[in-house]
Amino acid sequence: MRIVGLVVALGLLVDDSIVVVENIERWLREGYSRKEATLKATKQIGLAVVGCTVTLIIAFLPLIFLPGSSGDFIRSLPMAVVSCVLASMLVSLTIIPFLSSKILKEHKEQNTGNLFLRAFQTGIHNKIWSHIEQGIETSCNNNFNCSHSFYRFYAIVTCDWVQFVPASEKPQFMINITTPLQTNIYKTDSVARDVERQLSQFREITYFTSNVGKGNPWIYYSETPENERSDYAQVFVQMDPLTTPANKLVLVEKIKAHFTGYPGAKIEVKKNLQQGGNILAPVEVRLEGDNLDSLRQIAQRVEKLLIKTKGTMYVNNPVMNLKSDIKLEIDKEKANSLGIPTVNIDRLVHLAVAGFSWVIFQMITVMT
């Protein structure tokens, strides 16, 4: 990506230097010495060069601070562009004026340039300059309209439906199923099958696939698969490829209302796959502290406040459930005397609590 950034910045790299040299040459044609022309031209156009450079840097800042794995992947591109643009500005305001004061030729009298330049300037003066003057006078007389247009643009950019990293418009969405903590996988599977049975009633859905005890595979670059849990299932829903984003949202809202208040499980419908980094939720509240009990009490109050907030759909509180840990102390000397390796005890406990994948069956159907 760094090489791509250098290719992108290649055209921007020489712009500042060209502008500075052309302005110095214009002052030389006015009859000034090389030193005077260099100082006047650089002072006149220096602020404009800095402003253009800052504008380009601001344009690439969102890519530099893009979070997650996608940000790590693409960050070298904007960094290369920003570095080249900064180097171009420094060279155009330091080295280029110095070389121009030593290399460019002075004109003993006022010079209007060669034939091509004179024809170009005459065409601009006769055909275009009158329109430019008229536009400047009109804009100066309509300051109110300019200010009004600026505020309208600001209002559009800051409204809630304008996003710099919009959601994906693919006709796909996810359904997360969470049963009570430590529910066995058979109960979770029965809930997932019931959800599938109800989803099959919607004609807009082309097909769906479910994973019980674990999240779906990496179907989109910003979606991280969930780890193995017996109380979790995920359904990936595919609609018709020609489905519009508006029709997709209508179906998602319909399914969301259908599964609201589902008994014995929490069913969340994610309406869009998010572009950019992996974002857990549009709004996240993070609490930090050393006392877990105090954090749990504060988190419960924040959770109640968010649930009462208008427009809130799903609220997840990771510290809501109390967890218990069992610490086993093994008498290693006695185990060794009985010929029992410690690793066998660990495997036995794991087998009793969570089980092991011993044999995997795979069925292959051959169509003839």
C-alpha positions, -999 to 999 in steps of 0.1 A, spaced: 0 0 0 30 23 5 39 20 -31 3 28 -41 5 59 -19 37 70 -37 20 66 -71 -10 86 -59 13 114 -46 35 114 -77 13 140 -94 11 161 -62 48 160 -55 58 187 -81 28 209 -80 40 233 -53 75 237 -69 59 244 -103 37 271 -88 66 288 -69 89 287 -100 62 302 -122 55 330 -98 93 338 -95 95 339 -133 65 363 -134 83 387 -111 115 384 -131 95 394 -162 85 425 -143 121 436 -143 131 427 -107 165 411 -98 167 374 -91 169 379 -53 141 404 -52 119 383 -74 125 352 -53 117 370 -20 86 387 -34 72 356 -52 78 332 -23 63 357 2 33 362 -20 24 326 -27 39 309 4 6 310 24 -13 296 -5 11 267 -8 8 259 29 -30 261 28 -31 236 -1 -8 212 17 -29 214 49 -60 208 29 -46 176 13 -34 163 47 -68 169 63 -84 149 34 -63 119 43 -65 121 81 -97 98 83 -78 70 66 -48 74 89 -70 71 120 -92 43 107 -94 17 135 -91 -21 134 -74 -44 110 -86 -25 79 -70 6 93 -37 -13 98 -39 -25 63 -45 8 46 -26 32 69 6 31 49 -11 46 19 -22 79 34 10 81 54 30 79 22 8 106 6 10 129 36 48 125 38 53 133 1 30 163 3 49 177 33 82 171 16 69 189 -15 59 219 5 92 221 23 112 218 -9 91 244 -27 95 270 0 132 264 7 153 247 -20 133 258 -50 136 296 -42 173 292 -35 180 275 -68 158 300 -86 178 329 -72 209 313 -87 198 297 -119 169 317 -135 178 345 -159 172 381 -152 154 404 -177 169 438 -181 136 453 -190 100 443 -186 94 412 -207 60 398 -217 73 364 -225 74 344 -258 48 343 -285 28 315 -270 27 331 -235 16 365 -250 -12 348 -271 -23 328 -240 -24 360 -218 -43 379 -245 -69 352 -248 -74 352 -211 -77 389 -209 -101 393 -238 -123 362 -233 -122 352 -197 -111 381 -175 -143 400 -180 -163 371 -168 -140 367 -138 -144 403 -128 -182 400 -131 -182 369 -110 -160 386 -83 -183 416 -82 -214 394 -80 -200 373 -52 -189 403 -32 -225 417 -35 -240 385 -23 -221 378 9 -253 368 25 -260 341 -1 -225 327 3 -229 325 41 -263 309 37 -248 283 13 -220 275 37 -244 270 66 -266 247 44 -236 226 35 -226 224 72 -261 213 82 -260 186 55 -226 173 66 -235 172 103 -269 156 99 -273 120 111 -278 104 77 -244 115 63 -217 90 71 -180 90 61 -178 52 66 -213 40 55 -227 6 61 -226 -21 34 -256 -22 11 -252 -59 3 -285 -78 6 -272 -97 36 -277 -95 73 -269 -115 105 -291 -127 133 -274 -134 167 -291 -158 191 -281 -158 227 -297 -182 252 -293 -180 290 -257 -183 303 -242 -218 301 -273 -233 283 -263 -266 267 -258 -267 230 -289 -289 223 -312 -262 237 -294 -235 217 -298 -257 186 -335 -261 191 -339 -223 194 -318 -218 162 -340 -244 143 -371 -226 154 -357 -193 141 -349 -210 108 -384 -224 106 -399 -189 111 -374 -173 86 -385 -197 59 -419 -180 59 -404 -148 45 -404 -150 7 -378 -122 3 -351 -145 18 -332 -166 -7 -314 -189 18 -299 -188 52 -272 -208 71 -268 -213 108 -239 -220 131 -246 -233 166 -220 -230 194 -199 -207 173 -202 -177 150 -203 -179 112 -170 -181 93 -154 -148 82 -180 -138 57 -171 -100 57 -138 -84 65 -152 -63 94 -170 -92 111 -150 -112 136 -163 -147 142 -175 -154 178 -156 -180 199 -170 -213 208 -199 -210 233 -227 -234 240 -252 -206 245 -246 -188 212 -258 -193 176 -256 -171 145 -277 -171 114 -265 -156 81 -293 -145 58 -290 -139 21 -316 -120 1 -321 -117 -36 -291 -99 -52 -313 -73 -68 -329 -63 -35 -326 -26 -29 -313 -12 5 -347 3 12 -365 -31 8 -338 -48 28 -344 -24 58 -381 -30 55 -376 -68 58 -351 -64 87 -375 -42 106 -402 -68 100 -381 -96 113 -369 -76 142 -405 -69 153 -413 -106 147 -387 -119 171 -391 -92 198 -398 -108 231 -388 -143 220 -392 -166 251 -360 -181 264 -335 -164 242 -323 -130 231 -324 -125 193 -306 -96 177 -310 -87 140 -280 -68 126 -295 -48 97 -262 -40 80 -226 -52 77 -204 -23 88 -176 -11 66 -144 1 81 -131 -14 113 -149 -39 135 -174 -19 155 -192 -37 183 -220 -11 185 -228 24 173 -226 37 209 -202 21 234 -199 31 271 -167 20 287 -162 19 325 -127 16 340 -118 8 376 -101 -16 400 -132 -28 419 -152 -53 398 -183 -51 422 -184 -13 419 -181 -15 381 -209 -40 380 -232 -17 400 -224 13 378 -228 -8 346 -263 -18 358 -273 18 362 -259 27 328 -278 -2 313 -311 9 328 -305 45 315 -297 33 280 -328 10 279 -350 40 288 -333 61 260 -356 66 230 -343 48 199 -323 21 217 -327 -14 203 -302 -37 220 -282 -32 251 -255 -57 261 -239 -56 295 -208 -80 296 -205 -79 334 -242 -85 341 -236 -123 346 -216 -135 376 -190 -160 368 -176 -187 390 -141 -202 388 -130 -235 402 -94 -239 412 -80 -274 413 -48 -280 433 -30 -312 423 -6 -331 445 20 -336 419 42 -359 440 14 -383 446 3 -382 410 38 -390 399 41 -418 424 9 -433 410 22 -429 374 -5 -403 364 8 -374 343 -6 -340 351 -16 -335 315 -40 -365 318 -57 -349 348 -62 -317 328 -77 -336 299 -100 -356 322 -114 -324 338 -118 -308 303 -136 -339 291 -160 -339 321 -168 -302 318 -168 -294 280 -160 -327 262 -136 -334 233 -139 -336 196 -129 -373 191 -141 -382 156 -154 -359 128 -177 -374 102 -179 -359 68 -206 -368 43 -199 -363 6 -227 -366 -19 -217 -373 -56 -243 -364 -82 -242 -386 -113 
